[in-house]
Amino acid sequence: MAKRGRPKKEDLVNSPKHYVSGELECIDAMVAAFGLQRVEEYAEIAAFKYLWRQGKKDDAEQDKAKAVWYLRYSSGDDPRKDQQK
């Protein structure tokens, strides 16, 4: 929870604002356009990319967390469901 008077820090791993348009997240639009299997394959490749570049562009721990996010998604375990609990 954010402290009073301070804006809540954006979650750049689980639901970055720049991947949302209205109520629709990009990954959900991708599933609608390309199908779940192809998006899960993409997610596996994206995980590889984040591990490959870990610490070279963004924070290394953030890159690792993004890789884990995509690996989970690629195996049918949508990490966004954790936030709904």
N, C-alpha and C positions, 0 to 999 in steps of 0.2 A: 504494500500500500504506500502511495506517495505521501510525503509529509505535507502538512497544511501549507498552502501557498505555493508549493512547487509542482510543476507539471509532472505527470507520470512519465517515466522513461519509456521510450518506445522499445518493444520487443523485436529486435532485428533478426531473431532466429525463427520464432514460431509464427508470427503474423505481421511482417513488415508492412507499413502503410502503403509503400510504393508498389505493392503487389495486390492491392485491393481497389476495385472500381465499384462504387456503390456498396452493395452487400456481397459482391462476388469476388472471391479470391482467384488469382490467375490460375492456380493449380486446378481449381474446380472447372474453370473454363477450358483448360487443356483437356481434362477428362471428358468433358462434353464434346469437344471437337475431335479428339484423337482416340478416345477409349482408355479405360483404366490400365490395360496391359501395357500399352505404349508409354503412358505417363509413368508407370512404375519402372519401366526400363530406363526412361529418361532420368528418373530420380536416382537410380543406381549409378548412372554415369555422372550426375551432378555431385553425388557424394564423393566419387573418385576425384573430381575436379577440386572440391574444397579441401580434400586431404593433400592433393598435389601442391596447391598454392598456399597451404597453411602458413599463416604468419607473413606472407610476402605482400599481401595487399591490405588486409584488415587484421584485426587482432587474432592471434593464433587460436586462442580458446574459442572465439566466436566461429572461426572457420571449422574447428573440430565439432562444435555443437551443430552447425549447419550440416556437416557430413553425417552426423548421427541422425539428425532429423530426416534427411533424404534416405538414408539406409532403412530407417524404420518405415517410412512411407513406401519404399520399394518392396518391402516384405508384407504389405497390407496392414500395417499398424500406423494409422494416421495420428501423428503426435498432437494434432490440434484437439483431439478428443480428451487429452489430459487436462486441458484448460476448462473443459465443460464439467468436470467432476466437482 
